[in-house]
């Protein structure tokens, strides 16, 4: 399938590192492209099937968790003819299975991060301060260890640059105490549900981030949910605390870029074919194991 980097419609509303969003009038079309970013730069090559994985996995989780929190998905686009006929557009077949029509929502500018294991930047902070995003943790934890209880570590939602960690107090000041408490409760409930479900399928969800919006006064999930781009997935059979874990995500890309000596300043270099293939395989494997389905499109 042709890698989806650009679409030719004039009414693009937002072009992110991975997703393109189009205004359909009373709703939006969100397209998950095959673009891939690393160290805040979009690479000149794509990862085949990545957009389809992100879109179909989000749709799976939106359906799976709708009893916990409602979501913005109206319909996953499995029929481009239906999309174009309904909304008077002319999108190409490449958007099938990698896009969804969603409700318009007022985005809450907070990234809701839940961590069940200590890894990555959280591990680095803990080694230095004994905390993660200001949350005090027990002494003696090791890299990738499961936390006694999951913790909620929100960040700002930046349109450009890095998201910045904030405390619960800062979050309450930004969006009000009732809404902050609601987002924390919903995020923690979603994480625990997904963690238990995934573990039965041999996948550890070490951490994840979620986004919420408001429609008619009701908080709903928006953007993506529990994908390899928004979560850290580990193979439970290979898991061993005390070291860094292999993840079902773009880890081969990051590893190669570091080994290649890239200075993390754009433009990013082209990836070798074997790295691209390994990354596609990781995304597809995560999808198959978590959903029990084969990828479509």
C-alpha positions in Angstrom: 0.0 0.0 0.0 1.2 3.5 -0.7 2.6 5.2 2.3 0.2 8.0 3.4 2.1 11.2 3.9 -0.1 13.8 2.4 -3.8 14.1 1.4 -4.9 16.5 -1.2 -8.0 18.1 0.3 -7.9 21.8 0.9 -9.8 21.8 4.2 -7.2 20.3 6.4 -7.7 21.6 9.9 -4.6 20.4 11.7 -1.5 18.5 10.5 0.4 16.8 13.4 3.5 14.7 13.4 1.4 11.6 12.7 -2.3 12.6 12.3 -4.0 14.8 9.8 -7.4 16.2 10.8 -10.0 17.5 8.3 -13.2 19.5 9.0 -16.3 17.7 7.8 -18.7 20.3 9.0 -20.5 18.8 11.9 -17.7 16.4 12.6 -14.0 15.7 11.9 -12.0 13.2 10.0 -8.8 12.0 11.7 -6.3 10.2 9.6 -3.5 8.2 11.1 -0.7 8.4 8.6 2.4 6.2 8.3 4.6 9.1 9.3 6.9 8.5 12.2 8.7 10.9 14.5 11.6 10.5 16.9 13.2 13.0 19.2 10.7 15.6 18.0 11.5 15.3 14.3 9.4 13.6 11.6 11.5 11.2 9.6 11.7 11.3 5.8 10.4 7.8 5.6 7.2 6.1 6.9 6.5 2.8 8.6 4.2 0.7 6.5 0.9 -0.2 8.3 1.6 2.0 11.2 -1.3 4.3 10.6 -3.7 1.4 10.2 -2.5 -0.1 13.5 -2.9 3.2 15.4 -6.4 3.8 14.0 -7.7 0.3 14.3 -6.3 -0.2 17.8 -7.8 3.1 19.0 -11.1 2.0 17.6 -10.8 -1.4 19.4 -10.1 0.3 22.7 -12.8 3.0 22.3 -15.3 0.2 21.8 -13.9 -1.9 24.6 -13.9 0.9 27.2 -17.1 2.7 26.3 -18.7 1.4 29.4 -16.1 3.3 31.4 -15.8 6.6 29.5 -17.6 7.6 26.3 -15.4 8.5 23.3 -15.4 10.7 20.2 -15.5 8.1 17.5 -18.6 8.1 15.3 -17.4 5.5 12.8 -14.1 4.0 11.7 -13.8 4.5 7.9 -13.9 1.1 6.4 -15.7 2.4 3.2 -14.2 5.5 1.5 -17.2 5.6 -0.9 -19.5 6.0 2.2 -17.2 8.8 3.5 -17.1 10.7 0.3 -20.8 10.3 -0.4 -21.9 11.3 3.1 -19.6 14.4 3.4 -19.2 15.4 -0.3 -15.5 14.8 -0.4 -13.0 13.0 -2.6 -10.6 11.2 -0.3 -8.6 8.4 -1.9 -8.8 4.8 -0.9 -5.6 5.1 1.2 -7.7 6.6 4.1 -9.7 3.4 4.5 -9.0 1.6 7.8 -6.6 4.3 8.9 -9.1 7.1 9.6 -12.2 7.7 11.7 -15.0 10.2 11.7 -15.2 11.8 15.2 -17.2 14.3 17.2 -16.0 17.8 17.5 -15.0 18.4 21.1 -13.5 21.1 23.2 -10.0 19.7 24.0 -8.8 19.8 27.6 -5.2 20.9 27.3 -3.8 18.2 29.7 -2.1 14.9 28.8 -3.3 12.4 31.4 -0.4 10.0 32.0 -0.8 6.8 34.1 2.3 4.8 35.1 2.1 1.3 36.5 5.8 0.6 36.1 8.9 2.8 36.5 10.8 3.3 33.2 12.2 5.8 30.8 12.2 9.4 32.0 10.4 8.4 35.2 13.2 6.0 36.1 15.8 8.8 35.4 14.0 11.2 37.8 13.5 8.6 40.5 17.3 7.8 40.5 18.0 11.4 41.0 15.2 12.6 43.3 13.3 9.5 44.5 10.2 11.0 42.8 8.3 10.7 39.6 6.8 14.0 38.4 6.9 15.1 42.0 5.2 12.0 43.4 7.2 10.4 46.2 7.9 6.7 45.7 9.3 4.0 48.0 13.1 3.6 48.2 14.8 0.7 46.5 12.9 0.4 43.3 14.7 -0.9 40.2 14.4 -0.1 36.5 11.1 -1.2 35.1 9.7 -2.4 38.4 6.0 -2.5 38.9 4.9 0.3 41.2 2.9 -0.6 44.4 0.0 1.3 42.9 -0.3 3.1 39.5 0.4 6.8 39.7 -1.2 9.7 37.8 1.4 12.1 36.4 -0.2 14.7 34.1 1.6 17.0 31.7 0.7 20.1 29.7 -0.5 19.6 26.1 1.8 21.6 23.9 1.0 22.4 20.3 4.8 22.7 19.7 7.8 21.7 21.7 7.7 19.4 24.7 4.9 18.6 27.0 5.9 19.6 30.6 5.1 17.6 33.7 2.8 19.3 36.2 1.6 18.5 39.7 -2.0 17.8 40.6 -2.1 21.2 42.3 -1.0 22.9 39.1 -3.6 20.8 37.1 -6.3 21.9 39.5 -5.3 25.5 39.0 -5.5 25.1 35.2 -8.8 23.3 34.9 -10.4 23.5 38.3 -10.5 20.9 41.1 -13.6 19.0 40.1 -12.5 18.5 36.5 -9.0 17.6 37.6 -10.3 14.9 40.0 -12.6 13.6 37.3 -9.8 13.2 34.8 -7.6 11.4 37.3 -10.3 9.0 38.3 -11.3 8.2 34.7 -7.6 7.8 33.7 -6.8 5.5 36.5 -9.9 3.3 36.0 -9.2 3.0 32.2 -5.6 2.1 32.9 -6.4 -0.6 35.4 -9.0 -2.1 33.1 -6.7 -2.1 30.1 -3.7 -3.4 32.1 -5.6 -6.4 33.4 -7.1 -7.2 29.9 -3.7 -6.9 28.2 -1.9 -9.0 30.8 -4.2 -11.9 30.0 -2.9 -11.6 26.5 0.8 -11.5 27.4 1.3 -7.8 27.2 2.3 -5.5 30.0 1.0 -1.9 29.7 3.8 -0.1 31.6 2.3 3.3 31.1 0.0 5.2 28.8 -1.3 8.7 28.1 -4.8 9.8 27.3 -6.5 12.9 26.1 -10.0 14.1 27.0 -12.4 16.7 25.6 -15.8 18.0 26.4 -19.0 17.7 24.4 -22.3 19.2 25.8 -20.7 19.3 29.2 -19.7 15.7 29.2 -16.0 14.5 29.4 -15.1 12.1 26.6 -12.0 10.4 25.3 -10.4 12.0 22.2 -7.4 11.5 19.9 -6.0 8.0 20.3 -6.2 5.4 23.0 -3.8 2.7 24.2 -1.7 2.5 21.0 2.0 1.7 20.7 2.5 5.5 20.1 0.7 6.5 23.3 1.7 3.6 25.6 4.7 1.5 26.6 3.9 -2.2 25.8 6.2 -5.0 27.0 6.2 -8.7 26.4 5.1 -10.3 29.7 7.0 -13.5 28.9 10.3 -11.6 28.6 9.8 -9.1 31.4 12.4 -9.0 34.1 12.7 -6.0 36.5 16.1 -4.4 36.9 16.8 -3.5 33.3 15.3 -1.7 30.3 12.6 -3.7 28.5 12.0 -4.1 24.7 8.8 -2.3 23.7 6.3 -2.9 21.0 6.8 0.5 19.4 9.4 2.5 17.5 12.2 1.4 19.7 14.2 0.0 16.7 14.0 3.5 15.2 15.3 5.3 18.2 18.0 2.7 18.8 19.3 3.0 15.2 19.2 6.8 15.2 21.3 6.8 18.4 23.8 4.3 17.1 24.0 6.2 13.8 25.2 9.2 15.7 22.4 11.6 14.7 22.6 14.8 16.6 18.8 14.9 17.0 18.6 18.1 15.0 16.4 18.2 11.8 16.5 16.9 9.2 16.4 13.4 10.4 18.2 10.7 8.4 16.5 8.0 6.2 16.1 4.7 7.9 17.5 1.4 6.5 15.0 -1.0 5.1 15.6 -3.6 7.9 14.8 -1.1 10.6 11.6 -0.1 8.9 10.6 -3.7 8.5 11.4 -4.5 12.2 9.3 -1.5 13.3 6.3 -2.5 11.2 6.5 -6.0 12.7 6.4 -4.7 16.2 3.3 -2.5 15.6 1.5 -5.4 13.9 2.4 -7.9 16.6 1.1 -5.5 19.3 -2.2 -5.2 17.4 -2.6 -8.9 16.9 -1.9 -9.9 20.4 -4.1 -7.2 22.1 -7.1 -7.3 19.8 -7.0 -11.0 18.7 -7.5 -9.8 15.1 -5.5 -9.5 12.0 -4.9 -6.0 10.7 -7.1 -4.8 7.8 -6.0 -2.5 5.0 
